[in-house]
Amino acid sequence: MILERAGWFPWLAMPGSVIAFFGIGALAFLALGTFHLVPVVREAATSRST
């Protein structure tokens, strides 16, 4: 891989828009994951309490 050869230099040379794009993508992925987990956790909590 080119990234492995160059190390961290591509990340330092990347424009801010690309970094922001990946950052927003990661945040959206985490947000969707938490939204999907909330009902599961609620069901587990209610089933345990009952």
C-alpha positions in Angstrom: 0.0 0.0 0.0 1.1 3.5 -0.7 0.0 4.7 2.7 2.1 2.1 4.4 5.2 3.1 2.4 4.8 6.8 3.1 3.7 6.5 6.7 1.7 9.3 8.1 2.8 11.9 5.5 -0.3 11.6 3.3 -2.5 12.4 6.4 -0.5 15.5 7.1 -0.6 16.6 3.4 -4.3 16.0 3.0 -6.5 19.0 2.7 -8.8 19.9 5.6 -11.9 19.1 3.6 -10.9 15.5 3.2 -10.1 15.1 6.9 -13.4 16.7 7.7 -15.2 14.4 5.3 -13.8 11.3 7.0 -14.4 12.8 10.4 -18.0 13.5 9.7 -18.4 10.1 8.2 -17.0 8.4 11.3 -19.3 10.5 13.5 -22.3 9.6 11.4 -21.4 5.9 11.6 -21.1 6.1 15.4 -24.3 8.0 15.7 -26.2 5.4 13.5 -24.7 2.6 15.6 -25.8 4.2 18.9 -29.3 4.8 17.5 -29.5 1.2 16.5 -28.3 0.0 19.9 -30.6 2.2 21.9 -33.8 0.0 21.3 -31.8 -3.2 22.0 -30.5 -1.8 25.3 -34.0 -0.6 26.2 -35.5 -4.0 25.5 -32.8 -5.7 27.5 -33.3 -3.4 30.4 -37.1 -3.8 30.4 -36.8 -7.6 30.1 -34.4 -7.7 33.1 -36.6 -5.4 35.3 -39.6 -7.5 34.6 
